[in-house]
Amino acid sequence: MARSHGRGVWVAAVMLGLCLGGSVVTIAKEPDGVVIKNKSVFRFAVSADTIEQQSGVQYDEMTRQASAKRALLPSDNAQTQRMRAIAQRLLPHATKFNERAKDWKWEINVLDSPQINAFCMPGGKIAVFTGILNKLQLTDDEAALVMGHEIGHALYEHARARAGKQMALGAGRAVAGLIFGQLGDLVGAGAGSLASLKFSRGDETQADLIGLELAARAGYDPRAGITLWQKMSKASQGAPPQWMSTHPSGETRIQTIKQHIPEVLALYEKAKLEQK
């Protein structure tokens, strides 16, 4: 069937070329981007509305606590404006991976904390820590890869799937703590917080690939993922930063990024042309 379909497209192109003066016209097709496995079926065990609503409650509590401790950077802060500008370019491309994203009330805040960390909770609630920005001296391209990765977790509903898997295994009390637990401190380190989930290596790879494509489509160089993980690997000597404590090794991620850059490089080049 695939061969027949391909031959039909080729014949149509030839006929179009003949109609246009006897020469074959090649119509370039935009690359599809990265290929990612389907979302986990476990997510159906938990309502998307429920987990997104509770995420909003937890995020509001977190930002309230951060503000009380003067750790929530104001809207006019340069780092906050920078992260929001990057998000503004990434988010229009989010619906490719999750149609619900068009209705999310996205929030992007920067927290004054030395931790090398960032996250995006279900429903589009993003926090970036000054530690990851300052200690790694992230370029805009590298910061876009970080944010795209975290957005990828939310778009592919990894938190919802984890809660659903626990539900399927009969861990109802654990699920209740995961979804309804309140944040115990500024950075959401409590075990019941949606901001502090530890995902599987497969989830992390999916988020890496989604972030790679989001960045490319937004006009950020996906090759910055290589320098990002070189910096992360250097920072992880000794105790690994929280942001990569359960992630694949830096070298593994660099190899994955190198493998998939050809799938998104044309998207990046197209975006850069459109931005000129």
GULUM-518494 format. One record per residue (C-alpha): residue number from 1; residue in three letters; z, x, y. Coordinates in nm, 3 decimals. Layout:
@n = NUM | res = ala | Z = Z | X = X | Y = Y
...
//
This chain:
@n = 1 | res = met | Z = 0.000 | X = 0.000 | Y = 0.000
@n = 2 | res = ala | Z = 0.087 | X = 0.281 | Y = 0.244
@n = 3 | res = arg | Z = -0.247 | X = 0.452 | Y = 0.187
@n = 4 | res = ser | Z = -0.438 | X = 0.127 | Y = 0.237
@n = 5 | res = his | Z = -0.254 | X = 0.057 | Y = 0.561
@n = 6 | res = gly | Z = -0.315 | X = 0.409 | Y = 0.691
@n = 7 | res = arg | Z = -0.688 | X = 0.385 | Y = 0.607
@n = 8 | res = gly | Z = -0.708 | X = 0.053 | Y = 0.792
@n = 9 | res = val | Z = -0.558 | X = 0.206 | Y = 1.105
@n = 10 | res = trp | Z = -0.802 | X = 0.499 | Y = 1.084
@n = 11 | res = val | Z = -1.103 | X = 0.266 | Y = 1.041
@n = 12 | res = ala | Z = -0.991 | X = 0.060 | Y = 1.339
@n = 13 | res = ala | Z = -0.972 | X = 0.375 | Y = 1.549
@n = 14 | res = val | Z = -1.323 | X = 0.478 | Y = 1.444
@n = 15 | res = met | Z = -1.463 | X = 0.134 | Y = 1.528
@n = 16 | res = leu | Z = -1.290 | X = 0.140 | Y = 1.864
@n = 17 | res = gly | Z = -1.441 | X = 0.480 | Y = 1.929
@n = 18 | res = leu | Z = -1.792 | X = 0.356 | Y = 1.844
@n = 19 | res = cys | Z = -1.750 | X = 0.064 | Y = 2.079
@n = 20 | res = leu | Z = -1.650 | X = 0.305 | Y = 2.354
@n = 21 | res = gly | Z = -1.962 | X = 0.513 | Y = 2.332
@n = 22 | res = gly | Z = -1.971 | X = 0.666 | Y = 1.988
@n = 23 | res = ser | Z = -1.671 | X = 0.898 | Y = 2.014
@n = 24 | res = val | Z = -1.344 | X = 0.845 | Y = 1.832
@n = 25 | res = val | Z = -1.054 | X = 0.775 | Y = 2.065
@n = 26 | res = thr | Z = -0.716 | X = 0.900 | Y = 1.944
@n = 27 | res = ile | Z = -0.427 | X = 0.692 | Y = 2.065
@n = 28 | res = ala | Z = -0.103 | X = 0.889 | Y = 2.057
@n = 29 | res = lys | Z = 0.193 | X = 0.706 | Y = 1.911
@n = 30 | res = glu | Z = 0.537 | X = 0.773 | Y = 2.051
@n = 31 | res = pro | Z = 0.758 | X = 0.947 | Y = 1.796
@n = 32 | res = asp | Z = 1.012 | X = 0.725 | Y = 1.625
@n = 33 | res = gly | Z = 1.298 | X = 0.970 | Y = 1.665
@n = 34 | res = val | Z = 1.560 | X = 1.054 | Y = 1.407
@n = 35 | res = val | Z = 1.586 | X = 0.884 | Y = 1.070
@n = 36 | res = ile | Z = 1.939 | X = 0.769 | Y = 0.990
@n = 37 | res = lys | Z = 2.081 | X = 0.592 | Y = 0.688
@n = 38 | res = asn | Z = 2.172 | X = 0.227 | Y = 0.723
@n = 39 | res = lys | Z = 2.511 | X = 0.124 | Y = 0.858
@n = 40 | res = ser | Z = 2.792 | X = 0.077 | Y = 0.611
@n = 41 | res = val | Z = 2.815 | X = -0.269 | Y = 0.453
@n = 42 | res = phe | Z = 3.195 | X = -0.245 | Y = 0.479
@n = 43 | res = arg | Z = 3.166 | X = -0.337 | Y = 0.847
@n = 44 | res = phe | Z = 3.101 | X = -0.700 | Y = 0.751
@n = 45 | res = ala | Z = 3.460 | X = -0.733 | Y = 0.631
@n = 46 | res = val | Z = 3.583 | X = -0.722 | Y = 0.993
@n = 47 | res = ser | Z = 3.451 | X = -0.923 | Y = 1.286
@n = 48 | res = ala | Z = 3.268 | X = -0.718 | Y = 1.547
@n = 49 | res = asp | Z = 3.407 | X = -0.945 | Y = 1.818
@n = 50 | res = thr | Z = 3.762 | X = -0.886 | Y = 1.701
@n = 51 | res = ile | Z = 3.744 | X = -0.509 | Y = 1.688
@n = 52 | res = glu | Z = 3.560 | X = -0.487 | Y = 2.021
@n = 53 | res = gln | Z = 3.813 | X = -0.715 | Y = 2.193
@n = 54 | res = gln | Z = 4.108 | X = -0.519 | Y = 2.062
@n = 55 | res = ser | Z = 3.936 | X = -0.198 | Y = 2.161
@n = 56 | res = gly | Z = 3.921 | X = -0.330 | Y = 2.516
@n = 57 | res = val | Z = 4.294 | X = -0.409 | Y = 2.507
@n = 58 | res = gln | Z = 4.379 | X = -0.061 | Y = 2.382
@n = 59 | res = tyr | Z = 4.150 | X = 0.107 | Y = 2.633
@n = 60 | res = asp | Z = 4.302 | X = -0.088 | Y = 2.922
@n = 61 | res = glu | Z = 4.649 | X = 0.017 | Y = 2.806
@n = 62 | res = met | Z = 4.541 | X = 0.378 | Y = 2.775
@n = 63 | res = thr | Z = 4.390 | X = 0.392 | Y = 3.123
@n = 64 | res = arg | Z = 4.695 | X = 0.213 | Y = 3.265
@n = 65 | res = gln | Z = 4.926 | X = 0.473 | Y = 3.114
@n = 66 | res = ala | Z = 4.700 | X = 0.755 | Y = 3.228
@n = 67 | res = ser | Z = 4.694 | X = 0.617 | Y = 3.581
@n = 68 | res = ala | Z = 5.073 | X = 0.591 | Y = 3.585
@n = 69 | res = lys | Z = 5.091 | X = 0.959 | Y = 3.486
@n = 70 | res = arg | Z = 4.825 | X = 1.049 | Y = 3.743
@n = 71 | res = ala | Z = 4.602 | X = 1.169 | Y = 3.461
@n = 72 | res = leu | Z = 4.318 | X = 0.924 | Y = 3.523
@n = 73 | res = leu | Z = 4.069 | X = 1.090 | Y = 3.754
@n = 74 | res = pro | Z = 3.959 | X = 0.861 | Y = 4.040
@n = 75 | res = ser | Z = 3.610 | X = 0.720 | Y = 4.068
@n = 76 | res = asp | Z = 3.522 | X = 0.956 | Y = 4.352
@n = 77 | res = asn | Z = 3.616 | X = 1.265 | Y = 4.151
@n = 78 | res = ala | Z = 3.319 | X = 1.495 | Y = 4.091
@n = 79 | res = gln | Z = 3.372 | X = 1.510 | Y = 3.714
@n = 80 | res = thr | Z = 3.402 | X = 1.133 | Y = 3.686
@n = 81 | res = gln | Z = 3.085 | X = 1.082 | Y = 3.888
@n = 82 | res = arg | Z = 2.907 | X = 1.342 | Y = 3.677
@n = 83 | res = met | Z = 3.003 | X = 1.178 | Y = 3.345
@n = 84 | res = arg | Z = 2.908 | X = 0.834 | Y = 3.471
@n = 85 | res = ala | Z = 2.571 | X = 0.963 | Y = 3.591
@n = 86 | res = ile | Z = 2.504 | X = 1.110 | Y = 3.245
@n = 87 | res = ala | Z = 2.608 | X = 0.785 | Y = 3.078
@n = 88 | res = gln | Z = 2.381 | X = 0.588 | Y = 3.310
@n = 89 | res = arg | Z = 2.084 | X = 0.776 | Y = 3.168
@n = 90 | res = leu | Z = 2.196 | X = 0.753 | Y = 2.805
@n = 91 | res = leu | Z = 2.294 | X = 0.387 | Y = 2.784
@n = 92 | res = pro | Z = 1.952 | X = 0.221 | Y = 2.837
@n = 93 | res = his | Z = 1.851 | X = 0.367 | Y = 2.499
@n = 94 | res = ala | Z = 2.158 | X = 0.247 | Y = 2.309
@n = 95 | res = thr | Z = 2.016 | X = -0.085 | Y = 2.191
@n = 96 | res = lys | Z = 1.778 | X = 0.090 | Y = 1.952
@n = 97 | res = phe | Z = 2.081 | X = 0.158 | Y = 1.736
@n = 98 | res = asn | Z = 2.281 | X = -0.159 | Y = 1.806
@n = 99 | res = glu | Z = 2.158 | X = -0.473 | Y = 1.981
@n = 100 | res = arg | Z = 2.515 | X = -0.570 | Y = 2.070
@n = 101 | res = ala | Z = 2.528 | X = -0.276 | Y = 2.308
@n = 102 | res = lys | Z = 2.334 | X = -0.467 | Y = 2.573
@n = 103 | res = asp | Z = 2.632 | X = -0.702 | Y = 2.615
@n = 104 | res = trp | Z = 2.907 | X = -0.442 | Y = 2.604
@n = 105 | res = lys | Z = 3.113 | X = -0.388 | Y = 2.918
@n = 106 | res = trp | Z = 3.074 | X = -0.011 | Y = 2.923
@n = 107 | res = glu | Z = 3.348 | X = 0.194 | Y = 3.086
@n = 108 | res = ile | Z = 3.346 | X = 0.570 | Y = 3.142
@n = 109 | res = asn | Z = 3.657 | X = 0.754 | Y = 3.255
@n = 110 | res = val | Z = 3.772 | X = 1.114 | Y = 3.267
@n = 111 | res = leu | Z = 4.130 | X = 1.201 | Y = 3.169
@n = 112 | res = asp | Z = 4.308 | X = 1.508 | Y = 3.302
@n = 113 | res = ser | Z = 4.418 | X = 1.662 | Y = 2.973
@n = 114 | res = pro | Z = 4.377 | X = 2.016 | Y = 2.836
@n = 115 | res = gln | Z = 4.263 | X = 1.889 | Y = 2.498
@n = 116 | res = ile | Z = 3.906 | X = 1.956 | Y = 2.390
@n = 117 | res = asn | Z = 3.834 | X = 1.592 | Y = 2.319
@n = 118 | res = ala | Z = 3.621 | X = 1.288 | Y = 2.395
@n = 119 | res = phe | Z = 3.573 | X = 0.947 | Y = 2.235
@n = 120 | res = cys | Z = 3.392 | X = 0.615 | Y = 2.260
@n = 121 | res = met | Z = 3.582 | X = 0.315 | Y = 2.127
@n = 122 | res = pro | Z = 3.410 | X = 0.003 | Y = 1.990
@n = 123 | res = gly | Z = 3.247 | X = -0.200 | Y = 2.264
@n = 124 | res = gly | Z = 3.156 | X = 0.102 | Y = 2.477
@n = 125 | res = lys | Z = 3.490 | X = 0.231 | Y = 2.604
@n = 126 | res = ile | Z = 3.440 | X = 0.601 | Y = 2.678
@n = 127 | res = ala | Z = 3.689 | X = 0.873 | Y = 2.770
@n = 128 | res = val | Z = 3.613 | X = 1.239 | Y = 2.832
@n = 129 | res = phe | Z = 3.890 | X = 1.495 | Y = 2.868
@n = 130 | res = thr | Z = 3.883 | X = 1.766 | Y = 3.132
@n = 131 | res = gly | Z = 3.970 | X = 2.015 | Y = 2.856
@n = 132 | res = ile | Z = 3.631 | X = 1.985 | Y = 2.690
@n = 133 | res = leu | Z = 3.449 | X = 2.004 | Y = 3.023
@n = 134 | res = asn | Z = 3.640 | X = 2.296 | Y = 3.171
@n = 135 | res = lys | Z = 3.728 | X = 2.511 | Y = 2.871
@n = 136 | res = leu | Z = 3.375 | X = 2.495 | Y = 2.730
@n = 137 | res = gln | Z = 3.207 | X = 2.495 | Y = 3.072
@n = 138 | res = leu | Z = 2.967 | X = 2.227 | Y = 2.955
@n = 139 | res = thr | Z = 2.625 | X = 2.200 | Y = 3.115
@n = 140 | res = asp | Z = 2.489 | X = 1.851 | Y = 3.179
@n = 141 | res = asp | Z = 2.271 | X = 1.884 | Y = 2.869
@n = 142 | res = glu | Z = 2.570 | X = 1.981 | Y = 2.653
@n = 143 | res = ala | Z = 2.788 | X = 1.707 | Y = 2.801
@n = 144 | res = ala | Z = 2.512 | X = 1.455 | Y = 2.724
@n = 145 | res = leu | Z = 2.517 | X = 1.568 | Y = 2.360
@n = 146 | res = val | Z = 2.895 | X = 1.522 | Y = 2.345
@n = 147 | res = met | Z = 2.882 | X = 1.179 | Y = 2.502
@n = 148 | res = gly | Z = 2.581 | X = 1.076 | Y = 2.296
@n = 149 | res = his | Z = 2.766 | X = 1.174 | Y = 1.979
@n = 150 | res = glu | Z = 3.068 | X = 0.963 | Y = 2.071
@n = 151 | res = ile | Z = 2.849 | X = 0.670 | Y = 2.173
@n = 152 | res = gly | Z = 2.679 | X = 0.708 | Y = 1.835
@n = 153 | res = his | Z = 3.008 | X = 0.633 | Y = 1.657
@n = 154 | res = ala | Z = 3.039 | X = 0.307 | Y = 1.850
@n = 155 | res = leu | Z = 2.674 | X = 0.208 | Y = 1.805
@n = 156 | res = tyr | Z = 2.684 | X = 0.264 | Y = 1.430
@n = 157 | res = glu | Z = 3.017 | X = 0.077 | Y = 1.411
@n = 158 | res = his | Z = 3.203 | X = 0.350 | Y = 1.227
@n = 159 | res = ala | Z = 3.544 | X = 0.218 | Y = 1.333
@n = 160 | res = arg | Z = 3.455 | X = -0.132 | Y = 1.216
@n = 161 | res = ala | Z = 3.328 | X = 0.004 | Y = 0.884
@n = 162 | res = arg | Z = 3.642 | X = 0.205 | Y = 0.830
@n = 163 | res = ala | Z = 3.859 | X = -0.100 | Y = 0.894
@n = 164 | res = gly | Z = 3.638 | X = -0.305 | Y = 0.662
@n = 165 | res = lys | Z = 3.665 | X = -0.048 | Y = 0.385
@n = 166 | res = gln | Z = 4.042 | X = -0.050 | Y = 0.410
@n = 167 | res = met | Z = 4.034 | X = -0.427 | Y = 0.401
@n = 168 | res = ala | Z = 3.817 | X = -0.421 | Y = 0.088
@n = 169 | res = leu | Z = 4.065 | X = -0.183 | Y = -0.075
@n = 170 | res = gly | Z = 4.348 | X = -0.423 | Y = 0.000
@n = 171 | res = ala | Z = 4.510 | X = -0.215 | Y = 0.271
@n = 172 | res = gly | Z = 4.564 | X = -0.513 | Y = 0.496
@n = 173 | res = arg | Z = 4.867 | X = -0.370 | Y = 0.675
@n = 174 | res = ala | Z = 4.679 | X = -0.049 | Y = 0.750
@n = 175 | res = val | Z = 4.392 | X = -0.251 | Y = 0.894
@n = 176 | res = ala | Z = 4.629 | X = -0.449 | Y = 1.113
@n = 177 | res = gly | Z = 4.770 | X = -0.124 | Y = 1.249
@n = 178 | res = leu | Z = 4.423 | X = 0.019 | Y = 1.303
@n = 179 | res = ile | Z = 4.289 | X = -0.281 | Y = 1.491
@n = 180 | res = phe | Z = 4.592 | X = -0.416 | Y = 1.668
@n = 181 | res = gly | Z = 4.804 | X = -0.103 | Y = 1.712
@n = 182 | res = gln | Z = 4.882 | X = -0.008 | Y = 2.067
@n = 183 | res = leu | Z = 4.839 | X = 0.341 | Y = 2.207
@n = 184 | res = gly | Z = 5.155 | X = 0.544 | Y = 2.191
@n = 185 | res = asp | Z = 5.063 | X = 0.797 | Y = 2.458
@n = 186 | res = leu | Z = 4.798 | X = 0.911 | Y = 2.700
@n = 187 | res = val | Z = 4.543 | X = 1.034 | Y = 2.450
@n = 188 | res = gly | Z = 4.579 | X = 0.765 | Y = 2.187
@n = 189 | res = ala | Z = 4.731 | X = 0.990 | Y = 1.925
@n = 190 | res = gly | Z = 4.910 | X = 0.704 | Y = 1.752
@n = 191 | res = ala | Z = 4.789 | X = 0.635 | Y = 1.398
@n = 192 | res = gly | Z = 4.710 | X = 0.276 | Y = 1.487
@n = 193 | res = ser | Z = 4.477 | X = 0.357 | Y = 1.773
@n = 194 | res = leu | Z = 4.102 | X = 0.299 | Y = 1.769
@n = 195 | res = ala | Z = 4.074 | X = 0.601 | Y = 1.997
@n = 196 | res = ser | Z = 4.209 | X = 0.845 | Y = 1.740
@n = 197 | res = leu | Z = 4.011 | X = 0.765 | Y = 1.426
@n = 198 | res = lys | Z = 3.901 | X = 1.043 | Y = 1.193
@n = 199 | res = phe | Z = 3.558 | X = 0.967 | Y = 1.053
@n = 200 | res = ser | Z = 3.387 | X = 1.093 | Y = 0.741
@n = 201 | res = arg | Z = 3.149 | X = 1.387 | Y = 0.749
@n = 202 | res = gly | Z = 2.864 | X = 1.143 | Y = 0.689
@n = 203 | res = asp | Z = 2.972 | X = 0.942 | Y = 0.993
@n = 204 | res = glu | Z = 2.985 | X = 1.260 | Y = 1.198
@n = 205 | res = thr | Z = 2.634 | X = 1.359 | Y = 1.098
@n = 206 | res = gln | Z = 2.505 | X = 1.012 | Y = 1.187
@n = 207 | res = ala | Z = 2.673 | X = 1.036 | Y = 1.528
@n = 208 | res = asp | Z = 2.524 | X = 1.382 | Y = 1.581
@n = 209 | res = leu | Z = 2.173 | X = 1.253 | Y = 1.514
@n = 210 | res = ile | Z = 2.214 | X = 0.945 | Y = 1.734
@n = 211 | res = gly | Z = 2.348 | X = 1.164 | Y = 2.012
@n = 212 | res = leu | Z = 2.055 | X = 1.400 | Y = 1.971
@n = 213 | res = glu | Z = 1.806 | X = 1.117 | Y = 2.021
@n = 214 | res = leu | Z = 1.995 | X = 0.945 | Y = 2.303
@n = 215 | res = ala | Z = 2.009 | X = 1.274 | Y = 2.493
@n = 216 | res = ala | Z = 1.639 | X = 1.344 | Y = 2.436
@n = 217 | res = arg | Z = 1.531 | X = 0.996 | Y = 2.546
@n = 218 | res = ala | Z = 1.745 | X = 1.034 | Y = 2.859
@n = 219 | res = gly | Z = 1.578 | X = 1.363 | Y = 2.950
@n = 220 | res = tyr | Z = 1.854 | X = 1.597 | Y = 2.836
@n = 221 | res = asp | Z = 1.745 | X = 1.895 | Y = 2.630
@n = 222 | res = pro | Z = 1.845 | X = 1.831 | Y = 2.266
@n = 223 | res = arg | Z = 1.840 | X = 2.206 | Y = 2.203
@n = 224 | res = ala | Z = 2.163 | X = 2.219 | Y = 2.402
@n = 225 | res = gly | Z = 2.329 | X = 2.096 | Y = 2.084
@n = 226 | res = ile | Z = 2.295 | X = 2.451 | Y = 1.954
@n = 227 | res = thr | Z = 2.478 | X = 2.612 | Y = 2.246
@n = 228 | res = leu | Z = 2.734 | X = 2.329 | Y = 2.242
@n = 229 | res = trp | Z = 2.832 | X = 2.402 | Y = 1.885
@n = 230 | res = gln | Z = 2.831 | X = 2.773 | Y = 1.942
@n = 231 | res = lys | Z = 3.089 | X = 2.711 | Y = 2.214
@n = 232 | res = met | Z = 3.283 | X = 2.472 | Y = 1.991
@n = 233 | res = ser | Z = 3.287 | X = 2.723 | Y = 1.707
@n = 234 | res = lys | Z = 3.418 | X = 2.993 | Y = 1.938
@n = 235 | res = ala | Z = 3.688 | X = 2.758 | Y = 2.068
@n = 236 | res = ser | Z = 3.788 | X = 2.664 | Y = 1.714
@n = 237 | res = gln | Z = 3.890 | X = 3.015 | Y = 1.612
@n = 238 | res = gly | Z = 4.243 | X = 2.967 | Y = 1.487
@n = 239 | res = ala | Z = 4.346 | X = 2.602 | Y = 1.507
@n = 240 | res = pro | Z = 4.041 | X = 2.373 | Y = 1.548
@n = 241 | res = pro | Z = 4.030 | X = 2.151 | Y = 1.858
@n = 242 | res = gln | Z = 4.113 | X = 1.785 | Y = 1.798
@n = 243 | res = trp | Z = 3.755 | X = 1.687 | Y = 1.870
@n = 244 | res = met | Z = 3.625 | X = 1.875 | Y = 1.566
@n = 245 | res = ser | Z = 3.925 | X = 1.871 | Y = 1.332
@n = 246 | res = thr | Z = 3.753 | X = 1.655 | Y = 1.072
@n = 247 | res = his | Z = 3.394 | X = 1.734 | Y = 1.164
@n = 248 | res = pro | Z = 3.146 | X = 1.945 | Y = 0.967
@n = 249 | res = ser | Z = 3.163 | X = 2.314 | Y = 1.052
@n = 250 | res = gly | Z = 2.991 | X = 2.438 | Y = 1.365
@n = 251 | res = glu | Z = 2.735 | X = 2.634 | Y = 1.164
@n = 252 | res = thr | Z = 2.652 | X = 2.325 | Y = 0.954
@n = 253 | res = arg | Z = 2.600 | X = 2.119 | Y = 1.267
@n = 254 | res = ile | Z = 2.382 | X = 2.384 | Y = 1.426
@n = 255 | res = gln | Z = 2.160 | X = 2.387 | Y = 1.117
@n = 256 | res = thr | Z = 2.139 | X = 2.006 | Y = 1.119
@n = 257 | res = ile | Z = 2.046 | X = 2.003 | Y = 1.486
@n = 258 | res = lys | Z = 1.779 | X = 2.269 | Y = 1.435
@n = 259 | res = gln | Z = 1.637 | X = 2.066 | Y = 1.147
@n = 260 | res = his | Z = 1.607 | X = 1.748 | Y = 1.352
@n = 261 | res = ile | Z = 1.508 | X = 1.884 | Y = 1.694
@n = 262 | res = pro | Z = 1.134 | X = 1.848 | Y = 1.609
@n = 263 | res = glu | Z = 1.194 | X = 1.473 | Y = 1.565
@n = 264 | res = val | Z = 1.314 | X = 1.430 | Y = 1.922
@n = 265 | res = leu | Z = 1.154 | X = 1.710 | Y = 2.124
@n = 266 | res = ala | Z = 0.849 | X = 1.499 | Y = 2.216
@n = 267 | res = leu | Z = 1.084 | X = 1.224 | Y = 2.338
@n = 268 | res = tyr | Z = 1.257 | X = 1.477 | Y = 2.562
@n = 269 | res = glu | Z = 0.929 | X = 1.610 | Y = 2.700
@n = 270 | res = lys | Z = 0.808 | X = 1.256 | Y = 2.766
@n = 271 | res = ala | Z = 1.132 | X = 1.169 | Y = 2.948
@n = 272 | res = lys | Z = 1.109 | X = 1.480 | Y = 3.165
@n = 273 | res = leu | Z = 0.753 | X = 1.393 | Y = 3.265
@n = 274 | res = glu | Z = 0.859 | X = 1.040 | Y = 3.358
@n = 275 | res = gln | Z = 1.146 | X = 1.173 | Y = 3.570
@n = 276 | res = lys | Z = 0.918 | X = 1.389 | Y = 3.785
//
